[in-house]
Amino acid sequence: MSEQNVNRSLGMTHQDIREMNRKLVLKLLYRHKGLPKSRLSRFTGLSIPAVTKIVNDLEASGHVEVLSGTHQGRGNHQGMVKITQQIPNTICLNVSPLFVSAIALDNHMSPLCDLHQRDIQTDSPEDLVEQIIQLIVEISASAGVENYRLALAVHGQVDIKSGASLRMPHASWQHDFELKYILQTRLKVEILLDNDCVMLALAEKWLHDNNDRDFCVLNIGEGIGSSFLINGDIYRGPHFGSGQIGHTFVGANGLICGCGREGCLETEASIPAMCLRYSGMKGVKVTFSQLVQLYEQGEPDAVEVVLRAAKFIGLTLYNFLVTLDINKIFLYGETCCLGERWLSTIVRETLSNPFESGLHWEQEVTSISFGALTEAQKLEGIGYLWVENELNKMSTR
């Protein structure tokens, strides 16, 4: 079948193909921080004249600029194509009631400074906003950034349309508040925000080249959250409730979750759940660091608590494999310090298929592993909200 007939069978018009190629070139420029036309041709499979036309269109629309090359005519492949410098810098923040961290990125999404983080204690949303603003002032001075926009990764459930923080677990308040509106009013800057697990998924997609396959990231710590990449896009759901894996029901246990329901995964496998269970067994309160130390020493009750939690995580992930068929899973969060035995327990519970006697999903097909992103890379991920916003606007023109 000819390329023209293939495009017709897919319902694609010439305009659709043009926009698809424009977005592909822009994605490559963000991913590689600039490319010559010859390499754009190689990556896209398009001829150099076709790439030149796309680049000319993107330059005319203010998306890119071409450096070191005076002639852009047919067949020319000279000149480095880069994202336009007219795009402002981006200050990325990760916001929780326990800490805030920040990093500044340039127009190519490359770091301008080291990551800044501070532990905080907040009694109200107003206190949290003040801590955020103080860190923004600090990071902008450190990076020498004056003209900037904000990208916020917010702990808990958020409304990405209004910019409200709907529910922030472990905060001393339980009500929602208009985080985006308050910051915009105070700072007079543009803001995009989303959940902190979306930050991890965006970082995996853009920084680790995982954009060509579906995957899930799990963040397991004080709470348990997740985010999904499906068909190249972050799945959020119409009510912004996607990723609430911590509130999956795993069994009646008499323990009430912060969401008000009994038997959520968070009541069995989060850090507070493990510490509470061990403390109940021993009659003495323990911190997570103490529990980890006891677990590493092989103390039987500590091992039982940790591996029991891992089994609940594995059983929950098993449901993803038989419903969503997502076979790439990255684990993040403080609990990853529990190491390979904890991970192998999760993998074993996840990959065991009771409906196929003697068979297991192959590890080559289903991969569950610790995420490899650095702390700075995780935070860079939320900055790509602006990149995806730019690409989405191209589709709607």
Secondary structure, DSSP 4 states (H G I P E B T S, - for coil): --HHHHHHHTT--HHHHHHHHHHHHHHHHHHHT-EEHHHHHHHH---HHHHHHHHHHHHHTTSEEEES-S---TT---SEEEE-TTSPEEEEEEE-SSEEEEEEE-TTS-BSS--EEEE---SSHHHHHHHHHHHHHHHHHHHT--SEEEEEEESSEEETTTTEEEE-TT-S--S-B-HHHHHHHHH---EEEEEHHHHHHHHHHHHS--TTS-EEEEEESSSEEEEEEETTEEE--TTS-TT-GGG-B----SPBPTTS-BSBTHHHHSHHHHHHHHHHHHTS---HHHHHHHHHTT-HHHHHHHHHHHHHHHHHHHHHHHHT---EEEEESGGGGGHHHHHHHHHHHHHB-TTSTT-B--TTTSEEEE----HHHHHHHHHHHHHHHHHHHHHH-
